Amino acid sequence: MARILLIEDEPSLITALKDILHEEGHRVLAVSDGETGLEWILERKPDLVLLDIMLPRIDGLTVCQAARKHGVQVPVLMLTAKGQVDDRVRGLDSGADDYLVKPFSTRELLARIRALLRRAETEEKAALHFLQLGDVEIDFVRMEARKKDKALELGAREFAMLRLLAENAGKPVSRDDFLDRVWQYQLFPTTRTVDNHIVKIRAKIEPDPRQPRWIHTVHGVGYRLDASARLNGAEEK
């Protein structure tokens, strides 16, 4: 059914969980330290991660935080003996989707896994794949764009900026939001960088970049994608 990555350093629990999950029809990958676990999250792209907190080399909280910083949205269920409220809060704040305290019921574990997989499937179906702006078509899955049936070259950040605008169509997206989501403040921590990229995007997609039809400036805030843009092939408003 699903490819589940188990990051746990207790051999007996690894064996038990693998047996339980195999019986449910899942494929299980297991590693026993946080560093390898993070590498496998990034490289093997599992459908769900079962993550212990107390791990050799890198603890589970750090693993989860690092995965989220890399943009990984895989569901993460933390399994840990730490059951205090503060421990749960730290786990969820690190990016985990759910938190289960050891020892736990097999039935509850499987129920939580099913719930997380259902949620992930629903979000995947609702994810934004396609954007049409007049004669410009943008495919976010294939990272391809066309204008009047001719290939249109967009950079990775331009795709990311257009996607962020499309996810908030009709609503303003601040320059800080762009820096946080697209650049993560790592390379160009100035709002002018956002403006420069918007100028380039407009030059590629707008009928008249001097009088934008699709990407509007919201003075003092940032930019807004016109609400009439077609998303995932929906009818234009």
Residue frames as a rotation matrix with the C-alpha (Angstrom) as fourth column:
MET 1
0.561 0.828 0.000 0.00
0.828 -0.561 0.000 0.00
0.000 0.000 -1.000 0.00
ALA 2
0.949 -0.253 0.189 2.49
-0.251 -0.967 -0.037 2.63
0.192 -0.012 -0.981 1.18
ARG 3
0.173 -0.958 -0.227 6.27
0.523 0.285 -0.803 2.96
0.835 0.020 0.551 1.43
ILE 4
0.958 0.216 0.188 6.98
-0.062 -0.483 0.873 3.68
0.279 -0.849 -0.449 5.09
LEU 5
-0.030 -0.999 0.024 10.37
0.015 -0.025 -1.000 4.77
0.999 -0.030 0.016 6.39
LEU 6
0.916 0.259 -0.306 11.00
0.269 0.169 0.948 3.69
0.297 -0.951 0.085 9.98
ILE 7
-0.025 -0.923 0.385 13.75
-0.151 -0.377 -0.914 5.62
0.988 -0.081 -0.129 11.78
GLU 8
0.830 0.347 0.436 14.24
-0.514 0.176 0.839 3.83
0.215 -0.921 0.325 15.10
ASP 9
-0.123 -0.987 -0.108 17.26
-0.773 0.163 -0.613 2.53
0.623 0.008 -0.782 17.01
GLU 10
-0.194 0.112 0.974 15.61
-0.814 0.535 -0.224 -0.13
-0.547 -0.837 -0.013 19.19
PRO 11
-0.860 -0.279 -0.428 16.08
-0.500 0.634 0.590 -3.50
0.107 0.721 -0.684 17.40
SER 12
-0.802 0.584 0.125 13.13
0.485 0.759 -0.434 -5.29
-0.348 -0.287 -0.892 19.02
LEU 13
0.010 0.829 -0.559 10.76
0.041 -0.559 -0.828 -2.44
-0.999 -0.014 -0.040 18.16
ILE 14
-0.403 -0.223 -0.888 12.08
-0.838 -0.299 0.456 -2.30
-0.367 0.928 -0.066 14.58
THR 15
-0.994 -0.010 -0.105 11.32
-0.049 0.925 0.378 -6.01
0.094 0.381 -0.920 14.14
ALA 16
-0.507 0.859 -0.077 7.86
0.589 0.280 -0.759 -5.73
-0.630 -0.429 -0.647 15.70
LEU 17
0.033 0.530 -0.848 6.87
-0.299 -0.804 -0.514 -2.68
-0.954 0.271 0.132 13.67
LYS 18
-0.661 -0.311 -0.683 8.12
-0.736 0.088 0.672 -4.18
-0.148 0.946 -0.287 10.42
ASP 19
-0.934 0.351 0.071 6.01
0.355 0.934 0.051 -7.30
-0.049 0.073 -0.996 11.04
ILE 20
-0.216 0.901 -0.377 2.92
0.456 -0.248 -0.855 -5.22
-0.864 -0.356 -0.357 11.89
LEU 21
-0.022 0.172 -0.985 3.27
-0.582 -0.803 -0.127 -2.97
-0.813 0.570 0.118 8.87
HIS 22
-0.887 -0.307 -0.344 4.03
-0.459 0.513 0.725 -5.85
-0.046 0.802 -0.596 6.49
GLU 23
-0.714 0.681 0.165 0.82
0.589 0.711 -0.383 -7.54
-0.378 -0.177 -0.909 7.61
GLU 24
0.160 0.771 -0.617 -1.03
0.169 -0.637 -0.752 -4.37
-0.973 0.016 -0.232 6.59
GLY 25
0.644 0.083 0.761 0.52
0.732 0.224 -0.644 -4.58
-0.224 0.971 0.084 3.14
HIS 26
0.924 -0.323 -0.203 3.02
-0.340 -0.939 -0.053 -1.74
-0.173 0.118 -0.978 3.56
ARG 27
0.478 -0.876 -0.066 6.62
0.548 0.357 -0.756 -1.76
0.686 0.325 0.651 2.36
VAL 28
0.981 -0.131 -0.142 9.01
0.063 -0.478 0.876 -0.83
-0.183 -0.868 -0.461 5.16
LEU 29
0.246 -0.954 0.170 12.46
0.254 -0.106 -0.961 0.73
0.935 0.280 0.216 4.99
ALA 30
0.960 0.100 -0.262 14.28
0.272 -0.103 0.957 0.86
0.069 -0.990 -0.126 8.32
VAL 31
0.029 -0.965 0.260 17.33
0.212 -0.248 -0.945 2.78
0.977 0.082 0.198 9.51
SER 32
0.467 0.141 -0.873 18.67
0.823 0.291 0.487 3.18
0.322 -0.946 0.020 13.02
ASP 33
-0.390 -0.568 -0.724 20.28
0.766 -0.637 0.087 6.64
-0.511 -0.521 0.684 13.10
GLY 34
0.422 0.686 -0.593 19.07
0.334 -0.726 -0.602 10.15
-0.843 0.056 -0.535 12.35
GLU 35
-0.258 -0.599 -0.758 21.71
-0.510 -0.581 0.634 11.09
-0.820 0.550 -0.156 9.80
THR 36
-0.977 -0.059 0.203 20.94
0.117 0.648 0.753 8.15
-0.176 0.760 -0.626 7.52
GLY 37
-0.210 0.978 0.013 17.24
0.813 0.182 -0.554 8.67
-0.544 -0.106 -0.833 8.17
LEU 38
0.251 0.262 -0.932 17.38
-0.129 -0.945 -0.300 12.23
-0.959 0.195 -0.204 6.88
GLU 39
-0.697 -0.568 -0.438 19.31
-0.526 -0.010 0.850 11.10
-0.488 0.823 -0.292 3.78
TRP 40
-0.857 0.398 0.327 16.66
0.495 0.813 0.306 8.47
-0.144 0.424 -0.894 3.05
ILE 41
0.104 0.903 -0.417 13.81
0.536 -0.404 -0.741 10.94
-0.838 -0.146 -0.526 3.54
LEU 42
0.115 -0.129 -0.985 15.38
-0.513 -0.857 0.052 13.22
-0.851 0.499 -0.165 0.93
GLU 43
-0.698 -0.557 -0.451 16.52
-0.663 0.265 0.700 10.51
-0.271 0.787 -0.554 -1.50
ARG 44
-0.966 0.249 0.075 13.93
0.260 0.937 0.234 7.73
-0.012 0.245 -0.969 -1.29
LYS 45
-0.705 0.704 0.083 10.81
-0.647 -0.687 0.331 9.88
0.291 0.180 0.940 -0.90
PRO 46
-0.896 0.403 -0.187 8.70
0.443 0.844 -0.304 7.59
0.035 -0.355 -0.934 1.33
ASP 47
-0.193 0.922 0.336 4.93
0.306 -0.269 0.913 7.98
0.932 0.279 -0.230 1.68
LEU 48
0.827 0.429 0.364 5.17
-0.228 -0.336 0.914 8.26
0.514 -0.839 -0.180 5.47
VAL 49
-0.291 -0.954 -0.072 7.88
-0.154 0.120 -0.981 8.44
0.944 -0.274 -0.182 8.14
LEU 50
0.885 0.351 -0.307 7.78
0.232 0.241 0.942 6.87
0.405 -0.905 0.132 11.60
LEU 51
0.082 -0.895 0.439 10.39
0.017 -0.439 -0.898 8.80
0.997 0.081 -0.021 13.56
ASP 52
0.464 -0.080 -0.882 11.87
0.869 0.236 0.435 8.23
0.174 -0.968 0.179 17.00
ILE 53
0.940 -0.137 0.313 13.20
-0.169 -0.983 0.077 11.30
0.297 -0.125 -0.947 18.83
MET 54
0.479 -0.799 0.363 16.14
-0.614 -0.010 0.789 9.80
-0.627 -0.601 -0.496 20.72
LEU 55
0.979 -0.152 0.134 18.42
0.201 0.638 -0.744 8.68
0.028 0.755 0.655 17.89
PRO 56
0.173 -0.980 -0.097 22.19
0.669 0.045 0.742 8.34
-0.723 -0.193 0.664 17.37
ARG 57
-0.552 -0.631 0.545 24.06
0.828 -0.339 0.447 11.04
-0.097 0.698 0.710 15.42
ILE 58
-0.875 0.355 0.329 21.07
-0.252 -0.915 0.316 13.34
0.413 0.193 0.890 14.81
ASP 59
-0.767 0.635 0.092 17.96
0.150 0.317 -0.936 13.41
-0.624 -0.704 -0.339 17.01
GLY 60
-0.360 0.718 0.596 14.48
0.919 0.383 0.093 13.09
-0.162 0.581 -0.798 15.55
LEU 61
0.519 0.542 -0.661 13.54
0.460 -0.829 -0.318 16.73
-0.720 -0.139 -0.680 16.11
THR 62
-0.166 -0.694 -0.701 16.51
-0.390 -0.607 0.693 17.88
-0.906 0.389 -0.170 14.05
VAL 63
-0.823 -0.079 0.563 15.74
0.397 0.627 0.670 15.31
-0.406 0.775 -0.485 11.34
CYS 64
0.093 0.968 0.231 12.18
0.949 -0.017 -0.315 16.58
-0.301 0.249 -0.921 11.03
GLN 65
0.503 0.042 -0.863 13.20
0.076 -0.997 -0.004 20.24
-0.861 -0.064 -0.505 11.01
ALA 66
-0.524 -0.802 -0.288 15.84
-0.285 -0.154 0.946 19.61
-0.803 0.577 -0.148 8.32
ALA 67
-0.640 0.351 0.684 13.41
0.709 0.613 0.349 17.67
-0.297 0.708 -0.641 6.13
ARG 68
0.467 0.872 -0.146 10.86
0.765 -0.482 -0.427 20.48
-0.443 0.088 -0.892 6.29
LYS 69
0.232 -0.455 -0.860 13.53
-0.207 -0.887 0.414 23.06
-0.951 0.082 -0.299 5.44
HIS 70
-0.845 -0.521 0.117 14.25
-0.045 0.286 0.957 21.04
-0.532 0.804 -0.265 2.30
GLY 71
-0.476 0.740 -0.476 10.57
-0.879 -0.415 0.234 21.35
-0.024 0.530 0.848 1.38
VAL 72
-0.852 0.157 -0.500 9.69
0.046 0.973 0.228 17.72
0.522 0.172 -0.836 2.13
GLN 73
-0.356 0.822 0.445 5.99
-0.897 -0.435 0.085 17.43
0.263 -0.369 0.892 2.95
VAL 74
-0.371 0.182 -0.910 5.85
0.003 0.981 0.195 13.70
0.928 0.070 -0.365 3.72
PRO 75
0.666 0.647 0.371 3.65
-0.411 -0.097 0.907 12.87
0.622 -0.757 0.201 6.76
VAL 76
-0.498 -0.852 -0.164 5.75
-0.190 0.292 -0.937 12.34
0.846 -0.435 -0.307 9.90
LEU 77
0.752 0.659 -0.001 4.50
-0.199 0.228 0.953 10.40
0.629 -0.716 0.303 12.93
MET 78
-0.265 -0.880 0.395 6.82
-0.698 -0.108 -0.708 10.68
0.665 -0.463 -0.586 15.92
LEU 79
0.699 0.351 -0.623 7.16
0.125 0.798 0.590 7.65
0.704 -0.490 0.514 18.18
THR 80
-0.329 -0.864 0.381 8.81
-0.213 -0.325 -0.921 8.41
0.920 -0.384 -0.077 21.50
ALA 81
-0.166 0.185 -0.969 8.92
0.860 0.508 -0.050 7.64
0.483 -0.841 -0.243 25.19
LYS 82
-0.954 -0.203 -0.221 8.82
0.284 -0.847 -0.448 11.38
-0.096 -0.491 0.866 25.92
GLY 83
-0.332 0.933 0.139 5.19
0.835 0.222 0.504 12.03
0.439 0.284 -0.852 26.81
GLN 84
-0.347 0.197 -0.917 5.14
0.639 -0.666 -0.385 15.37
-0.687 -0.719 0.105 28.61
VAL 85
0.707 0.707 -0.016 3.18
0.502 -0.518 -0.692 18.24
-0.498 0.481 -0.721 27.11
ASP 86
0.444 -0.614 -0.653 6.38
-0.544 -0.764 0.348 20.21
-0.712 0.201 -0.673 26.40
ASP 87
-0.575 -0.665 0.477 7.82
-0.064 0.617 0.784 17.19
-0.816 0.420 -0.397 24.56
ARG 88
0.022 0.685 0.728 4.70
0.845 0.376 -0.379 16.88
-0.534 0.624 -0.571 22.40
VAL 89
0.828 0.298 -0.475 4.77
0.094 -0.909 -0.407 20.59
-0.553 0.292 -0.781 21.61
ARG 90
-0.028 -0.925 -0.379 8.44
-0.581 -0.294 0.759 20.44
-0.813 0.242 -0.529 20.58
GLY 91
-0.564 -0.164 0.809 7.73
0.369 0.827 0.424 17.46
-0.739 0.538 -0.406 18.36
LEU 92
0.377 0.805 0.458 4.81
0.837 -0.084 -0.541 19.09
-0.397 0.587 -0.705 16.59
ASP 93
0.772 -0.128 -0.623 6.64
-0.177 -0.984 -0.017 22.42
-0.611 0.124 -0.782 16.30
SER 94
-0.312 -0.947 0.076 9.56
-0.235 0.154 0.960 20.66
-0.921 0.281 -0.271 14.62
GLY 95
-0.470 0.198 -0.860 7.21
-0.882 -0.156 0.445 19.76
-0.046 0.968 0.248 11.76
ALA 96
-0.984 0.148 0.104 5.73
0.143 0.988 -0.058 16.43
-0.111 -0.043 -0.993 12.82
ASP 97
-0.505 0.863 -0.018 2.12
-0.419 -0.227 0.879 15.75
0.754 0.452 0.476 11.82
ASP 98
0.705 0.708 -0.043 1.32
-0.331 0.382 0.863 13.48
0.628 -0.593 0.504 14.76
TYR 99
-0.405 -0.795 0.452 2.88
-0.742 -0.002 -0.670 12.23
0.534 -0.607 -0.589 17.99
LEU 100
0.672 0.604 -0.428 2.47
-0.274 0.740 0.614 8.84
0.688 -0.296 0.663 19.66
VAL 101
0.080 -0.624 0.778 3.91
-0.987 -0.157 -0.025 7.98
0.137 -0.766 -0.628 23.07
LYS 102
-0.196 -0.266 -0.944 5.54
-0.165 0.958 -0.236 4.60
0.967 0.109 -0.232 23.77
PRO 103
-0.894 0.020 0.447 4.27
0.243 0.860 0.448 2.11
-0.376 0.510 -0.774 24.70
PHE 104
-0.472 0.744 -0.473 1.36
-0.819 -0.568 -0.077 2.39
-0.326 0.351 0.878 22.28
SER 105
0.163 0.664 0.729 -1.47
-0.106 0.747 -0.657 0.23
-0.981 0.030 0.192 21.01
THR 106
-0.776 -0.416 0.474 -0.95
0.360 0.324 0.875 -1.43
-0.517 0.850 -0.102 17.63
ARG 107
0.027 0.884 0.467 -4.53
0.995 0.022 -0.098 -0.57
-0.097 0.467 -0.879 16.68
GLU 108
0.699 0.216 -0.682 -3.98
0.286 -0.958 -0.011 3.10
-0.656 -0.187 -0.731 17.51
LEU 109
-0.332 -0.897 -0.292 -0.71
-0.087 -0.279 0.956 3.21
-0.939 0.343 0.014 15.57
LEU 110
-0.716 0.073 0.694 -2.34
0.652 0.425 0.628 1.72
-0.249 0.902 -0.352 12.47
ALA 111
0.393 0.919 0.030 -5.33
0.895 -0.375 -0.243 4.04
-0.212 0.122 -0.970 12.79
ARG 112
0.468 -0.295 -0.833 -3.04
-0.006 -0.943 0.331 7.09
-0.883 -0.150 -0.444 12.95
ILE 113
-0.674 -0.725 0.142 -1.06
0.086 0.115 0.990 5.85
-0.734 0.679 -0.015 9.94
ARG 114
-0.327 0.639 0.697 -4.26
0.940 0.294 0.171 5.39
-0.095 0.711 -0.697 7.94
ALA 115
0.651 0.608 -0.454 -5.43
0.601 -0.778 -0.182 8.88
-0.465 -0.154 -0.872 8.89
LEU 116
0.067 -0.720 -0.690 -2.13
-0.179 -0.689 0.702 10.48
-0.982 0.077 -0.175 7.85
LEU 117
-0.801 -0.358 0.480 -2.07
0.344 0.381 0.858 8.60
-0.490 0.853 -0.182 4.53
ARG 118
0.097 0.915 0.392 -5.68
0.985 -0.032 -0.170 9.63
-0.143 0.403 -0.904 3.81
ARG 119
0.647 0.117 -0.753 -4.85
0.229 -0.972 0.046 13.26
-0.727 -0.203 -0.656 4.52
ALA 120
-0.376 -0.879 -0.293 -1.76
-0.148 -0.255 0.955 13.13
-0.915 0.403 -0.035 2.30
GLU 121
-0.627 0.207 0.751 -3.76
0.732 0.485 0.478 11.59
-0.265 0.850 -0.455 -0.54
THR 122
0.492 0.869 -0.044 -6.43
0.829 -0.484 -0.281 14.29
-0.266 0.102 -0.959 -0.26
GLU 123
0.437 -0.404 -0.804 -3.81
-0.074 -0.907 0.415 17.06
-0.897 -0.122 -0.426 -0.25
GLU 124
-0.656 -0.709 0.257 -2.07
0.156 0.205 0.966 15.54
-0.738 0.674 -0.024 -3.27
LYS 125
-0.231 0.657 0.718 -5.33
0.968 0.232 0.098 15.48
-0.102 0.717 -0.690 -5.24
ALA 126
0.768 0.597 -0.232 -5.98
0.595 -0.799 -0.086 19.10
-0.236 -0.072 -0.969 -4.31
ALA 127
-0.072 -0.899 -0.432 -2.44
0.481 -0.411 0.775 20.24
-0.874 -0.152 0.462 -5.06
LEU 128
0.648 0.258 -0.717 -1.94
-0.358 -0.728 -0.585 22.93
-0.673 0.636 -0.379 -7.66
HIS 129
0.065 -0.607 0.792 -0.61
0.594 0.661 0.458 21.43
-0.801 0.441 0.404 -10.90
PHE 130
-0.350 -0.064 0.935 -1.64
0.929 -0.150 0.338 23.81
0.119 0.987 0.112 -13.65
LEU 131
-0.044 0.301 -0.952 -2.05
0.344 -0.891 -0.298 27.55
-0.938 -0.341 -0.064 -14.20
GLN 132
-0.189 0.026 0.982 -3.36
0.977 -0.093 0.191 29.33
0.096 0.995 -0.008 -17.28
LEU 133
-0.094 0.068 -0.993 -2.96
0.292 -0.952 -0.093 33.06
-0.952 -0.298 0.069 -17.80
GLY 134
0.421 0.317 -0.850 -4.55
-0.684 -0.504 -0.527 33.88
-0.596 0.803 0.004 -21.14
ASP 135
0.824 -0.138 -0.550 -2.30
-0.411 0.524 -0.746 32.32
0.391 0.840 0.375 -23.79
VAL 136
-0.321 -0.935 0.151 0.31
-0.774 0.167 -0.610 31.29
0.545 -0.313 -0.778 -21.20
GLU 137
0.804 0.515 -0.298 0.11
-0.284 0.772 0.569 27.75
0.523 -0.373 0.767 -19.79
ILE 138
-0.213 -0.870 0.445 2.22
-0.870 -0.039 -0.492 26.72
0.446 -0.492 -0.748 -16.80
ASP 139
0.670 0.318 -0.671 2.62
-0.073 0.927 0.368 23.10
0.739 -0.198 0.644 -15.69
PHE 140
0.377 -0.516 0.769 4.06
-0.910 -0.361 0.204 23.01
0.172 -0.777 -0.606 -12.16
VAL 141
0.785 -0.074 0.616 4.46
-0.175 0.926 0.335 19.22
-0.595 -0.371 0.713 -12.17
ARG 142
0.650 -0.533 0.541 6.60
0.759 0.479 -0.441 19.06
-0.024 0.698 0.716 -15.31
MET 143
0.122 -0.567 -0.815 8.10
0.308 -0.759 0.574 22.50
-0.944 -0.321 0.082 -14.67
GLU 144
-0.645 -0.238 0.726 7.17
0.756 -0.059 0.652 23.54
-0.112 0.970 0.217 -18.20
ALA 145
-0.023 0.640 -0.768 5.60
0.147 -0.758 -0.636 26.71
-0.989 -0.127 -0.077 -19.59
ARG 146
-0.508 -0.054 0.860 4.21
0.854 0.103 0.511 27.63
-0.116 0.993 -0.006 -22.99
LYS 147
-0.203 0.458 -0.865 3.04
-0.045 -0.887 -0.459 30.87
-0.978 -0.054 0.201 -24.59
LYS 148
0.403 0.465 -0.788 0.99
-0.824 -0.190 -0.534 30.66
-0.398 0.865 0.307 -27.78
ASP 149
0.985 0.082 0.154 2.06
-0.040 0.965 -0.259 27.00
-0.170 0.249 0.953 -28.01
LYS 150
0.397 -0.917 -0.022 5.75
-0.056 0.000 -0.998 27.91
0.916 0.398 -0.051 -27.92
ALA 151
0.273 -0.363 -0.891 8.08
0.885 0.458 0.084 26.89
0.378 -0.811 0.447 -25.10
LEU 152
0.640 -0.040 0.767 8.57
-0.236 -0.961 0.147 29.63
0.731 -0.275 -0.625 -22.52
GLU 153
-0.149 -0.803 -0.577 11.72
0.498 0.443 -0.745 29.55
0.854 -0.399 0.334 -20.40
LEU 154
0.664 0.318 0.677 11.14
-0.452 -0.550 0.702 30.10
0.595 -0.772 -0.221 -16.70
GLY 155
-0.487 -0.873 -0.029 13.70
-0.417 0.261 -0.871 29.60
0.767 -0.412 -0.491 -13.94
ALA 156
-0.438 0.277 -0.855 13.07
0.635 0.768 -0.077 27.50
0.636 -0.577 -0.513 -10.85
ARG 157
-0.798 0.128 -0.589 12.46
0.443 -0.537 -0.718 30.56
-0.407 -0.834 0.372 -8.68
GLU 158
-0.785 0.557 -0.273 10.10
-0.618 -0.662 0.426 32.02
0.057 0.502 0.863 -11.28
PHE 159
-0.337 0.659 -0.673 8.07
0.046 0.725 0.687 28.80
0.940 0.201 -0.274 -11.18
ALA 160
-0.523 0.079 -0.848 8.10
0.822 0.310 -0.478 28.94
0.225 -0.947 -0.228 -7.37
MET 161
-0.915 0.177 -0.362 6.96
-0.023 -0.919 -0.393 32.58
-0.402 -0.352 0.845 -7.31
LEU 162
-0.589 0.733 -0.340 4.15
-0.639 -0.166 0.751 31.91
0.494 0.660 0.567 -9.79
ARG 163
-0.343 0.452 -0.823 3.05
0.418 0.858 0.297 28.91
0.841 -0.242 -0.483 -7.77
LEU 164
-0.729 0.041 -0.683 2.95
0.657 -0.241 -0.715 30.96
-0.194 -0.970 0.148 -4.58
LEU 165
-0.844 0.455 -0.284 0.90
-0.493 -0.867 0.077 33.64
-0.211 0.204 0.956 -6.34
ALA 166
-0.455 0.687 -0.567 -1.45
-0.404 0.408 0.819 30.99
0.794 0.601 0.092 -7.76
GLU 167
-0.526 0.221 -0.821 -1.94
0.682 0.687 -0.252 29.36
0.508 -0.692 -0.512 -4.36
ASN 168
-0.460 0.322 -0.827 -3.13
0.601 -0.573 -0.557 32.77
-0.654 -0.754 0.070 -3.15
ALA 169
-0.705 0.174 0.687 -4.93
0.607 -0.352 0.712 33.92
0.366 0.920 0.143 -6.32
GLY 170
0.251 0.826 0.505 -6.86
0.419 -0.563 0.712 37.12
0.873 0.033 -0.487 -5.67
LYS 171
0.939 0.009 -0.344 -4.97
0.335 -0.259 0.906 37.76
-0.081 -0.966 -0.247 -2.42
PRO 172
0.659 -0.742 0.122 -1.81
-0.621 -0.629 -0.468 39.82
0.424 0.233 -0.875 -1.87
VAL 173
0.727 -0.584 -0.361 1.47
0.661 0.739 0.135 37.99
0.188 -0.337 0.923 -1.30
SER 174
0.912 -0.370 -0.175 3.99
-0.247 -0.838 0.486 40.08
-0.327 -0.400 -0.856 0.61
ARG 175
0.451 -0.842 -0.296 7.62
-0.598 -0.038 -0.801 40.45
0.663 0.538 -0.521 -0.38
ASP 176
-0.296 -0.540 0.788 8.57
-0.947 0.272 -0.170 38.84
-0.122 -0.796 -0.592 2.93
ASP 177
0.534 0.547 0.645 6.38
-0.420 0.834 -0.359 35.85
-0.734 -0.079 0.675 2.04
PHE 178
0.909 -0.258 -0.327 8.30
-0.250 0.290 -0.924 35.45
0.333 0.922 0.199 -1.22
LEU 179
0.003 -0.983 0.185 11.64
-0.808 -0.112 -0.579 35.68
0.589 -0.147 -0.794 0.58
ASP 180
-0.158 -0.001 0.987 10.52
-0.863 0.487 -0.137 33.17
-0.481 -0.873 -0.078 3.19
ARG 181
0.599 0.553 0.579 8.96
-0.244 0.814 -0.527 30.62
-0.763 0.174 0.623 0.83
VAL 182
0.984 -0.174 -0.028 11.12
0.012 0.223 -0.975 30.94
0.176 0.959 0.221 -2.28
TRP 183
0.241 -0.959 0.149 14.53
-0.336 -0.226 -0.914 32.09
0.911 0.170 -0.377 -0.99
GLN 184
0.709 0.099 -0.698 14.15
0.572 0.498 0.652 31.14
0.412 -0.862 0.296 2.68
TYR 185
0.959 -0.268 0.096 16.23
-0.283 -0.870 0.403 34.26
-0.024 -0.413 -0.910 3.41
GLN 186
0.625 -0.747 0.227 19.41
0.504 0.608 0.614 32.37
-0.596 -0.269 0.756 2.53
LEU 187
-0.090 -0.728 0.680 20.78
0.988 0.021 0.154 34.14
-0.126 0.686 0.717 -0.52
PHE 188
-0.674 -0.083 0.734 19.20
0.383 -0.889 0.251 37.52
0.632 0.450 0.631 -1.18
PRO 189
-0.295 0.588 -0.753 17.62
0.947 0.075 -0.312 38.93
-0.127 -0.805 -0.579 1.98
THR 190
-0.830 0.087 -0.551 16.27
-0.065 -0.996 -0.059 42.08
-0.554 -0.013 0.832 0.31
THR 191
0.125 0.978 0.165 12.80
0.280 0.125 -0.952 42.84
-0.952 0.165 -0.258 -0.97
ARG 192
0.136 -0.132 -0.982 14.31
-0.784 -0.621 -0.025 44.42
-0.606 0.773 -0.187 -4.07
THR 193
-0.878 -0.467 0.110 15.24
-0.336 0.763 0.552 40.94
-0.342 0.448 -0.826 -5.24
VAL 194
-0.323 0.856 0.404 11.55
0.568 0.517 -0.641 40.04
-0.757 0.022 -0.653 -5.32
ASP 195
0.448 0.512 -0.733 10.73
-0.187 -0.748 -0.637 43.14
-0.874 0.422 -0.239 -7.37
ASN 196
-0.329 -0.675 -0.660 13.45
-0.827 -0.132 0.547 42.34
-0.456 0.726 -0.515 -9.90
HIS 197
-0.922 0.011 0.388 12.14
0.122 0.957 0.263 38.81
-0.368 0.290 -0.884 -10.40
ILE 198
0.053 0.999 0.004 8.57
0.467 -0.022 -0.884 40.05
-0.883 0.049 -0.467 -10.81
VAL 199
0.208 -0.067 -0.976 9.77
-0.658 -0.747 -0.089 42.41
-0.723 0.661 -0.199 -13.55
LYS 200
-0.771 -0.579 -0.264 11.34
-0.593 0.505 0.627 39.44
-0.230 0.640 -0.733 -15.37
ILE 201
-0.675 0.591 0.443 8.23
0.478 0.807 -0.348 37.28
-0.563 -0.023 -0.826 -14.96
ARG 202
0.289 0.816 -0.501 5.98
0.072 -0.541 -0.838 40.03
-0.955 0.206 -0.215 -16.26
ALA 203
-0.169 -0.436 -0.884 8.21
-0.832 -0.418 0.365 40.47
-0.529 0.797 -0.292 -19.31
LYS 204
-0.964 -0.267 -0.006 7.66
-0.237 0.846 0.478 36.79
-0.123 0.462 -0.878 -20.12
ILE 205
-0.696 0.710 0.106 3.96
0.690 0.703 -0.176 36.28
-0.199 -0.049 -0.979 -19.39
GLU 206
-0.087 0.718 -0.691 2.17
0.285 -0.647 -0.707 39.64
-0.955 -0.258 -0.148 -19.61
PRO 207
0.460 0.308 0.832 0.63
0.884 -0.079 -0.460 40.90
-0.076 0.948 -0.309 -22.90
ASP 208
0.371 -0.370 0.852 1.92
0.107 -0.894 -0.434 44.36
0.923 0.252 -0.292 -21.89
PRO 209
-0.108 -0.487 -0.867 4.36
0.889 0.343 -0.303 44.32
0.445 -0.804 0.396 -18.95
ARG 210
-0.911 -0.246 0.331 3.87
0.123 -0.928 -0.351 48.08
0.393 -0.279 0.876 -18.46
GLN 211
-0.271 0.889 0.369 0.16
-0.944 -0.321 0.079 47.51
0.188 -0.327 0.926 -17.80
PRO 212
-0.962 -0.272 0.029 0.02
-0.272 0.942 -0.198 44.08
0.027 -0.198 -0.980 -16.12
ARG 213
-0.086 0.948 -0.307 -3.05
-0.676 0.171 0.717 41.97
0.732 0.269 0.626 -16.74
TRP 214
0.417 0.245 -0.875 -2.15
0.169 0.925 0.339 39.13
0.893 -0.289 0.344 -14.39
ILE 215
-0.055 -0.507 -0.860 0.36
0.971 0.173 -0.164 40.13
0.232 -0.844 0.483 -11.71
HIS 216
0.562 0.389 0.730 -0.79
0.247 -0.921 0.301 43.30
0.789 0.011 -0.614 -9.95
THR 217
-0.644 -0.764 0.032 1.28
0.286 -0.279 -0.917 45.42
0.709 -0.581 0.398 -7.58
VAL 218
0.620 0.714 -0.324 -0.22
0.599 -0.165 0.784 45.88
0.506 -0.680 -0.530 -4.11
HIS 219
0.113 -0.655 0.747 1.50
-0.097 -0.755 -0.648 49.06
0.989 0.001 -0.149 -2.95
GLY 220
-0.041 -0.257 0.965 3.25
-0.938 -0.323 -0.126 48.76
0.344 -0.911 -0.228 0.38
VAL 221
0.543 0.307 0.781 2.64
-0.613 0.782 0.118 45.00
-0.574 -0.543 0.613 0.49
GLY 222
-0.485 -0.676 0.554 3.72
-0.077 0.665 0.743 42.97
-0.871 0.318 -0.374 -2.53
TYR 223
-0.785 0.159 -0.599 1.93
-0.613 -0.050 0.789 41.38
0.095 0.986 0.137 -5.47
ARG 224
-0.169 0.819 0.548 -1.39
-0.354 0.469 -0.810 39.72
-0.920 -0.331 0.210 -6.29
LEU 225
-0.976 -0.052 0.211 -2.34
0.160 0.484 0.860 37.29
-0.146 0.873 -0.464 -9.05
ASP 226
-0.573 0.808 -0.138 -5.56
-0.797 -0.510 0.323 38.27
0.191 0.295 0.936 -10.78
ALA 227
-0.402 0.475 0.782 -8.45
-0.510 0.593 -0.623 36.20
-0.760 -0.650 0.004 -9.43
SER 228
0.615 0.696 -0.371 -9.59
-0.678 0.227 -0.699 35.27
-0.402 0.681 0.612 -12.94
ALA 229
-0.408 -0.825 -0.391 -6.54
-0.909 0.406 0.094 33.07
0.081 0.394 -0.916 -13.50
ARG 230
0.648 0.611 -0.456 -7.41
-0.599 0.777 0.191 29.47
0.471 0.150 0.870 -14.33
LEU 231
-0.287 -0.702 0.652 -6.10
-0.943 0.326 -0.063 26.94
-0.168 -0.633 -0.756 -11.82
ASN 232
-0.713 -0.078 0.697 -5.87
-0.122 0.992 -0.014 23.22
-0.691 -0.095 -0.717 -12.61
GLY 233
-0.933 0.288 0.216 -7.96
0.289 0.240 0.927 23.83
0.215 0.927 -0.307 -15.73
ALA 234
-0.289 0.872 -0.394 -10.93
0.727 -0.068 -0.684 25.34
-0.623 -0.484 -0.614 -13.85
GLU 235
0.229 0.459 0.858 -13.18
0.913 -0.408 -0.026 27.62
0.338 0.789 -0.512 -15.85
GLU 236
-0.811 -0.545 0.211 -12.11
0.478 -0.827 -0.296 31.23
0.336 -0.139 0.931 -15.89
LYS 237
-0.288 0.717 -0.635 -14.29
0.759 -0.233 -0.608 33.46
-0.584 -0.657 -0.477 -13.72
